[in-house]
Amino acid sequence: MSDRLKGKVAIVTGAGCVGPGWGNGRATCVRFAEEGAKIFAVDMRADTMEETLTRVRDAGGEIEPYLCDVTNRAAVEAMVAACIDRFGTIDILVNNVGGSTKGGPTNLDEEGWDRQMDFNLKSVYLTCRSVLPHMEAKGGGAIVNTSSTSGTRYTGAAQVAYASAKAAIIQFSKVTAVEFAPKGVRVNTVVPGQLHTPMVETRLAGQRMGGDVDALLQSRIKRIPLGWMGDGRDTANAALFLCSDEARFITATEIVVDGGMSARCD
């Protein structure tokens, strides 16, 4: 273990994962714990966090799981209070809840649009709304919100609600960062591209390639100038930097984690 986050308390939402391996939330919990943070791990389902808990504890870290629907204001307020009750403070918030639904404006129904806005965007608003007063009162903190390259360009699938919500997260982070900069709170965004996370096997392949995982992987790799796909650990390392004192003069900006994909024209 190192000490880049020694003594810090970090809430990580979306701390579980849909399958074995390195999702963004799981990897963030493990990397932050490896650097000395105490982890308050939040997800809707206990079973998705089992591997996260094991990996953190195997790394010698301290982690407390908490079940919460982060689209519900009362539930989020209770979650934040529970974290303070358990650890006494909140130094870091990483918003990692999210997921896509296919469909453009004419074939995605209104209920689907609303669910995507709640899941991807309202969840960020609600957690920030509850955590920021505590950070302001203590004189500082660091927030990292997870967007997507789908929020900056068309990435190969019509998922208009997801793309819109992820774009909004970037601007939400900028506006919040400027408002809370005088209060010592830094707010930044990580923008992952097409990573090889467990969601590829469990969800995306079925949506886009008839369940052919290898075909999906190859189609994604072809779009990445580096010629290979990162995973949740790459997102976690970017978030780790932004939450550490090494990024003390960095706020209201983004780190794109995509192997150069979004800089490419095709």
Contacts in CASP RR format, 6 or more apart in sequence:
PFRMAT RR
TARGET T0000
AUTHOR 0000-0000-0000
METHOD contacts of the structure
MODEL  1
MSDRLKGKVAIVTGAGCVGPGWGNGRATCVRFAEEGAKIFAVDMRADTME
ETLTRVRDAGGEIEPYLCDVTNRAAVEAMVAACIDRFGTIDILVNNVGGS
TKGGPTNLDEEGWDRQMDFNLKSVYLTCRSVLPHMEAKGGGAIVNTSSTS
GTRYTGAAQVAYASAKAAIIQFSKVTAVEFAPKGVRVNTVVPGQLHTPMV
ETRLAGQRMGGDVDALLQSRIKRIPLGWMGDGRDTANAALFLCSDEARFI
TATEIVVDGGMSARCD
1 33 0 8 1.000
1 34 0 8 1.000
1 35 0 8 1.000
1 36 0 8 1.000
1 59 0 8 1.000
1 60 0 8 1.000
1 61 0 8 1.000
2 34 0 8 1.000
2 35 0 8 1.000
2 36 0 8 1.000
3 35 0 8 1.000
3 36 0 8 1.000
4 35 0 8 1.000
4 36 0 8 1.000
4 240 0 8 1.000
4 244 0 8 1.000
4 245 0 8 1.000
4 246 0 8 1.000
5 32 0 8 1.000
5 35 0 8 1.000
5 36 0 8 1.000
5 37 0 8 1.000
5 92 0 8 1.000
5 240 0 8 1.000
5 243 0 8 1.000
5 244 0 8 1.000
6 35 0 8 1.000
6 36 0 8 1.000
6 37 0 8 1.000
7 36 0 8 1.000
7 37 0 8 1.000
7 38 0 8 1.000
7 91 0 8 1.000
8 32 0 8 1.000
8 36 0 8 1.000
8 37 0 8 1.000
8 38 0 8 1.000
8 91 0 8 1.000
8 92 0 8 1.000
8 243 0 8 1.000
9 37 0 8 1.000
9 38 0 8 1.000
9 40 0 8 1.000
9 83 0 8 1.000
9 87 0 8 1.000
9 88 0 8 1.000
9 89 0 8 1.000
9 90 0 8 1.000
9 91 0 8 1.000
9 92 0 8 1.000
10 32 0 8 1.000
10 37 0 8 1.000
10 38 0 8 1.000
10 39 0 8 1.000
10 40 0 8 1.000
10 91 0 8 1.000
10 92 0 8 1.000
10 93 0 8 1.000
10 94 0 8 1.000
10 243 0 8 1.000
11 40 0 8 1.000
11 42 0 8 1.000
11 79 0 8 1.000
11 80 0 8 1.000
11 83 0 8 1.000
11 90 0 8 1.000
11 92 0 8 1.000
11 93 0 8 1.000
11 94 0 8 1.000
11 127 0 8 1.000
11 131 0 8 1.000
12 25 0 8 1.000
12 28 0 8 1.000
12 29 0 8 1.000
12 32 0 8 1.000
12 39 0 8 1.000
12 40 0 8 1.000
12 41 0 8 1.000
12 42 0 8 1.000
12 94 0 8 1.000
12 96 0 8 1.000
13 42 0 8 1.000
13 43 0 8 1.000
13 68 0 8 1.000
13 70 0 8 1.000
13 93 0 8 1.000
13 94 0 8 1.000
13 95 0 8 1.000
13 96 0 8 1.000
13 97 0 8 1.000
13 123 0 8 1.000
13 127 0 8 1.000
14 25 0 8 1.000
14 42 0 8 1.000
14 43 0 8 1.000
14 70 0 8 1.000
14 96 0 8 1.000
14 97 0 8 1.000
14 98 0 8 1.000
15 25 0 8 1.000
15 26 0 8 1.000
15 28 0 8 1.000
15 29 0 8 1.000
15 39 0 8 1.000
15 41 0 8 1.000
15 42 0 8 1.000
15 43 0 8 1.000
15 49 0 8 1.000
15 52 0 8 1.000
15 65 0 8 1.000
15 96 0 8 1.000
16 23 0 8 1.000
16 25 0 8 1.000
16 26 0 8 1.000
16 41 0 8 1.000
16 43 0 8 1.000
16 45 0 8 1.000
16 48 0 8 1.000
16 49 0 8 1.000
16 51 0 8 1.000
16 52 0 8 1.000
17 23 0 8 1.000
17 25 0 8 1.000
17 26 0 8 1.000
17 48 0 8 1.000
17 51 0 8 1.000
17 52 0 8 1.000
17 197 0 8 1.000
17 198 0 8 1.000
18 48 0 8 1.000
18 198 0 8 1.000
18 199 0 8 1.000
18 202 0 8 1.000
18 203 0 8 1.000
19 48 0 8 1.000
19 51 0 8 1.000
19 198 0 8 1.000
19 201 0 8 1.000
19 202 0 8 1.000
20 51 0 8 1.000
20 198 0 8 1.000
21 51 0 8 1.000
21 197 0 8 1.000
21 198 0 8 1.000
21 231 0 8 1.000
22 197 0 8 1.000
22 198 0 8 1.000
22 231 0 8 1.000
22 232 0 8 1.000
22 233 0 8 1.000
23 195 0 8 1.000
23 197 0 8 1.000
23 198 0 8 1.000
23 199 0 8 1.000
23 231 0 8 1.000
23 232 0 8 1.000
23 235 0 8 1.000
24 96 0 8 1.000
24 146 0 8 1.000
24 192 0 8 1.000
24 195 0 8 1.000
24 197 0 8 1.000
24 232 0 8 1.000
24 235 0 8 1.000
24 236 0 8 1.000
25 52 0 8 1.000
25 94 0 8 1.000
25 96 0 8 1.000
25 232 0 8 1.000
25 235 0 8 1.000
25 236 0 8 1.000
26 51 0 8 1.000
26 52 0 8 1.000
26 55 0 8 1.000
26 232 0 8 1.000
27 231 0 8 1.000
27 232 0 8 1.000
27 233 0 8 1.000
27 235 0 8 1.000
27 236 0 8 1.000
28 94 0 8 1.000
28 96 0 8 1.000
28 232 0 8 1.000
28 235 0 8 1.000
28 236 0 8 1.000
28 239 0 8 1.000
28 240 0 8 1.000
29 39 0 8 1.000
29 41 0 8 1.000
29 52 0 8 1.000
29 55 0 8 1.000
29 56 0 8 1.000
29 63 0 8 1.000
30 52 0 8 1.000
30 55 0 8 1.000
30 56 0 8 1.000
30 59 0 8 1.000
30 236 0 8 1.000
31 233 0 8 1.000
31 236 0 8 1.000
31 237 0 8 1.000
31 239 0 8 1.000
31 240 0 8 1.000
32 39 0 8 1.000
32 92 0 8 1.000
32 94 0 8 1.000
32 236 0 8 1.000
32 239 0 8 1.000
32 240 0 8 1.000
32 243 0 8 1.000
33 39 0 8 1.000
33 56 0 8 1.000
33 59 0 8 1.000
33 60 0 8 1.000
33 61 0 8 1.000
33 62 0 8 1.000
33 63 0 8 1.000
34 59 0 8 1.000
34 61 0 8 1.000
35 240 0 8 1.000
35 244 0 8 1.000
36 61 0 8 1.000
37 91 0 8 1.000
37 92 0 8 1.000
38 61 0 8 1.000
38 62 0 8 1.000
38 63 0 8 1.000
38 64 0 8 1.000
38 87 0 8 1.000
39 56 0 8 1.000
39 61 0 8 1.000
39 62 0 8 1.000
39 63 0 8 1.000
39 64 0 8 1.000
40 63 0 8 1.000
40 64 0 8 1.000
40 66 0 8 1.000
40 82 0 8 1.000
40 83 0 8 1.000
40 86 0 8 1.000
40 87 0 8 1.000
40 90 0 8 1.000
41 49 0 8 1.000
41 52 0 8 1.000
41 53 0 8 1.000
41 56 0 8 1.000
41 63 0 8 1.000
41 64 0 8 1.000
41 65 0 8 1.000
41 66 0 8 1.000
42 65 0 8 1.000
42 66 0 8 1.000
42 67 0 8 1.000
42 68 0 8 1.000
42 70 0 8 1.000
42 79 0 8 1.000
43 49 0 8 1.000
43 65 0 8 1.000
43 67 0 8 1.000
43 68 0 8 1.000
44 67 0 8 1.000
44 68 0 8 1.000
44 69 0 8 1.000
45 67 0 8 1.000
46 65 0 8 1.000
46 67 0 8 1.000
49 65 0 8 1.000
52 63 0 8 1.000
53 63 0 8 1.000
53 65 0 8 1.000
56 62 0 8 1.000
56 63 0 8 1.000
57 63 0 8 1.000
64 83 0 8 1.000
64 86 0 8 1.000
64 87 0 8 1.000
66 79 0 8 1.000
66 82 0 8 1.000
66 83 0 8 1.000
68 75 0 8 1.000
68 76 0 8 1.000
68 78 0 8 1.000
68 79 0 8 1.000
69 75 0 8 1.000
70 76 0 8 1.000
70 79 0 8 1.000
70 97 0 8 1.000
70 123 0 8 1.000
70 126 0 8 1.000
70 127 0 8 1.000
71 118 0 8 1.000
71 119 0 8 1.000
71 122 0 8 1.000
71 123 0 8 1.000
71 126 0 8 1.000
72 126 0 8 1.000
73 126 0 8 1.000
73 129 0 8 1.000
76 126 0 8 1.000
76 127 0 8 1.000
76 129 0 8 1.000
76 130 0 8 1.000
77 130 0 8 1.000
79 130 0 8 1.000
80 90 0 8 1.000
80 127 0 8 1.000
80 130 0 8 1.000
80 131 0 8 1.000
80 134 0 8 1.000
83 90 0 8 1.000
84 90 0 8 1.000
84 134 0 8 1.000
89 134 0 8 1.000
89 138 0 8 1.000
90 131 0 8 1.000
90 134 0 8 1.000
90 135 0 8 1.000
90 141 0 8 1.000
91 135 0 8 1.000
91 140 0 8 1.000
91 141 0 8 1.000
91 142 0 8 1.000
92 141 0 8 1.000
92 142 0 8 1.000
92 143 0 8 1.000
92 144 0 8 1.000
92 243 0 8 1.000
93 127 0 8 1.000
93 128 0 8 1.000
93 131 0 8 1.000
93 142 0 8 1.000
93 143 0 8 1.000
93 144 0 8 1.000
94 143 0 8 1.000
94 144 0 8 1.000
94 146 0 8 1.000
94 239 0 8 1.000
94 243 0 8 1.000
95 123 0 8 1.000
95 124 0 8 1.000
95 127 0 8 1.000
95 128 0 8 1.000
95 143 0 8 1.000
95 144 0 8 1.000
95 145 0 8 1.000
95 146 0 8 1.000
95 169 0 8 1.000
96 146 0 8 1.000
97 119 0 8 1.000
97 120 0 8 1.000
97 123 0 8 1.000
97 124 0 8 1.000
98 119 0 8 1.000
98 120 0 8 1.000
98 123 0 8 1.000
98 146 0 8 1.000
99 116 0 8 1.000
99 119 0 8 1.000
99 120 0 8 1.000
99 162 0 8 1.000
99 199 0 8 1.000
100 116 0 8 1.000
100 150 0 8 1.000
100 157 0 8 1.000
100 159 0 8 1.000
100 162 0 8 1.000
101 108 0 8 1.000
101 112 0 8 1.000
101 115 0 8 1.000
101 116 0 8 1.000
101 159 0 8 1.000
101 161 0 8 1.000
101 162 0 8 1.000
102 108 0 8 1.000
102 157 0 8 1.000
102 158 0 8 1.000
102 159 0 8 1.000
102 207 0 8 1.000
103 158 0 8 1.000
103 159 0 8 1.000
103 160 0 8 1.000
103 161 0 8 1.000
104 158 0 8 1.000
104 159 0 8 1.000
104 160 0 8 1.000
104 161 0 8 1.000
105 160 0 8 1.000
108 160 0 8 1.000
108 161 0 8 1.000
112 161 0 8 1.000
113 161 0 8 1.000
116 161 0 8 1.000
116 162 0 8 1.000
116 165 0 8 1.000
117 161 0 8 1.000
117 164 0 8 1.000
117 165 0 8 1.000
119 165 0 8 1.000
120 161 0 8 1.000
120 162 0 8 1.000
120 165 0 8 1.000
120 166 0 8 1.000
120 169 0 8 1.000
121 165 0 8 1.000
121 168 0 8 1.000
121 169 0 8 1.000
121 172 0 8 1.000
124 145 0 8 1.000
124 169 0 8 1.000
124 172 0 8 1.000
125 172 0 8 1.000
128 143 0 8 1.000
128 145 0 8 1.000
128 172 0 8 1.000
128 176 0 8 1.000
128 187 0 8 1.000
131 143 0 8 1.000
132 143 0 8 1.000
132 176 0 8 1.000
132 180 0 8 1.000
132 185 0 8 1.000
135 141 0 8 1.000
135 143 0 8 1.000
135 180 0 8 1.000
135 183 0 8 1.000
135 184 0 8 1.000
135 185 0 8 1.000
136 180 0 8 1.000
136 183 0 8 1.000
136 184 0 8 1.000
136 185 0 8 1.000
139 183 0 8 1.000
139 184 0 8 1.000
139 185 0 8 1.000
140 183 0 8 1.000
140 184 0 8 1.000
140 185 0 8 1.000
141 184 0 8 1.000
141 185 0 8 1.000
141 186 0 8 1.000
142 185 0 8 1.000
142 186 0 8 1.000
142 187 0 8 1.000
142 188 0 8 1.000
142 242 0 8 1.000
142 243 0 8 1.000
142 247 0 8 1.000
143 173 0 8 1.000
143 176 0 8 1.000
143 185 0 8 1.000
143 186 0 8 1.000
143 187 0 8 1.000
143 188 0 8 1.000
144 187 0 8 1.000
144 188 0 8 1.000
144 189 0 8 1.000
144 190 0 8 1.000
144 239 0 8 1.000
144 242 0 8 1.000
144 243 0 8 1.000
145 169 0 8 1.000
145 172 0 8 1.000
145 173 0 8 1.000
145 187 0 8 1.000
145 188 0 8 1.000
145 189 0 8 1.000
145 190 0 8 1.000
146 169 0 8 1.000
146 189 0 8 1.000
146 190 0 8 1.000
146 192 0 8 1.000
146 235 0 8 1.000
146 239 0 8 1.000
147 166 0 8 1.000
147 167 0 8 1.000
147 169 0 8 1.000
147 170 0 8 1.000
147 173 0 8 1.000
147 189 0 8 1.000
147 190 0 8 1.000
147 191 0 8 1.000
147 192 0 8 1.000
147 254 0 8 1.000
148 155 0 8 1.000
148 162 0 8 1.000
148 163 0 8 1.000
148 166 0 8 1.000
148 191 0 8 1.000
148 192 0 8 1.000
148 193 0 8 1.000
149 155 0 8 1.000
149 191 0 8 1.000
149 192 0 8 1.000
149 193 0 8 1.000
149 194 0 8 1.000
149 256 0 8 1.000
149 258 0 8 1.000
149 261 0 8 1.000
149 262 0 8 1.000
150 157 0 8 1.000
150 159 0 8 1.000
150 162 0 8 1.000
150 163 0 8 1.000
150 166 0 8 1.000
151 163 0 8 1.000
151 164 0 8 1.000
151 166 0 8 1.000
151 167 0 8 1.000
151 170 0 8 1.000
151 191 0 8 1.000
152 167 0 8 1.000
152 170 0 8 1.000
152 191 0 8 1.000
152 256 0 8 1.000
152 262 0 8 1.000
153 262 0 8 1.000
154 163 0 8 1.000
155 163 0 8 1.000
155 193 0 8 1.000
155 194 0 8 1.000
155 261 0 8 1.000
157 208 0 8 1.000
169 189 0 8 1.000
170 189 0 8 1.000
170 191 0 8 1.000
170 254 0 8 1.000
173 187 0 8 1.000
173 188 0 8 1.000
173 189 0 8 1.000
173 252 0 8 1.000
173 254 0 8 1.000
174 187 0 8 1.000
174 252 0 8 1.000
174 253 0 8 1.000
176 187 0 8 1.000
177 185 0 8 1.000
177 186 0 8 1.000
177 187 0 8 1.000
177 188 0 8 1.000
177 251 0 8 1.000
177 252 0 8 1.000
178 252 0 8 1.000
180 187 0 8 1.000
181 251 0 8 1.000
181 252 0 8 1.000
186 242 0 8 1.000
186 247 0 8 1.000
186 248 0 8 1.000
186 250 0 8 1.000
186 251 0 8 1.000
187 251 0 8 1.000
187 252 0 8 1.000
188 242 0 8 1.000
188 247 0 8 1.000
188 250 0 8 1.000
188 251 0 8 1.000
188 252 0 8 1.000
188 253 0 8 1.000
188 254 0 8 1.000
188 255 0 8 1.000
189 253 0 8 1.000
189 254 0 8 1.000
189 255 0 8 1.000
190 235 0 8 1.000
190 238 0 8 1.000
190 239 0 8 1.000
190 242 0 8 1.000
190 254 0 8 1.000
190 255 0 8 1.000
190 257 0 8 1.000
191 254 0 8 1.000
191 255 0 8 1.000
191 256 0 8 1.000
191 257 0 8 1.000
191 258 0 8 1.000
191 262 0 8 1.000
192 232 0 8 1.000
192 234 0 8 1.000
192 235 0 8 1.000
192 257 0 8 1.000
192 258 0 8 1.000
193 256 0 8 1.000
193 257 0 8 1.000
193 258 0 8 1.000
193 259 0 8 1.000
193 261 0 8 1.000
193 262 0 8 1.000
194 220 0 8 1.000
194 223 0 8 1.000
194 224 0 8 1.000
194 229 0 8 1.000
194 258 0 8 1.000
194 261 0 8 1.000
195 229 0 8 1.000
195 230 0 8 1.000
195 231 0 8 1.000
195 232 0 8 1.000
195 234 0 8 1.000
195 235 0 8 1.000
195 257 0 8 1.000
196 217 0 8 1.000
196 220 0 8 1.000
196 229 0 8 1.000
196 230 0 8 1.000
196 231 0 8 1.000
197 231 0 8 1.000
197 232 0 8 1.000
200 213 0 8 1.000
200 216 0 8 1.000
200 217 0 8 1.000
201 213 0 8 1.000
204 216 0 8 1.000
205 211 0 8 1.000
205 212 0 8 1.000
205 213 0 8 1.000
205 215 0 8 1.000
205 216 0 8 1.000
208 216 0 8 1.000
209 215 0 8 1.000
209 216 0 8 1.000
209 219 0 8 1.000
217 229 0 8 1.000
220 229 0 8 1.000
221 227 0 8 1.000
221 228 0 8 1.000
221 229 0 8 1.000
223 261 0 8 1.000
223 264 0 8 1.000
223 266 0 8 1.000
224 258 0 8 1.000
224 259 0 8 1.000
224 260 0 8 1.000
224 261 0 8 1.000
225 259 0 8 1.000
225 260 0 8 1.000
225 261 0 8 1.000
225 263 0 8 1.000
225 264 0 8 1.000
226 259 0 8 1.000
226 260 0 8 1.000
227 259 0 8 1.000
230 257 0 8 1.000
230 259 0 8 1.000
234 257 0 8 1.000
235 257 0 8 1.000
238 255 0 8 1.000
238 257 0 8 1.000
241 247 0 8 1.000
241 255 0 8 1.000
242 250 0 8 1.000
242 255 0 8 1.000
256 262 0 8 1.000
END
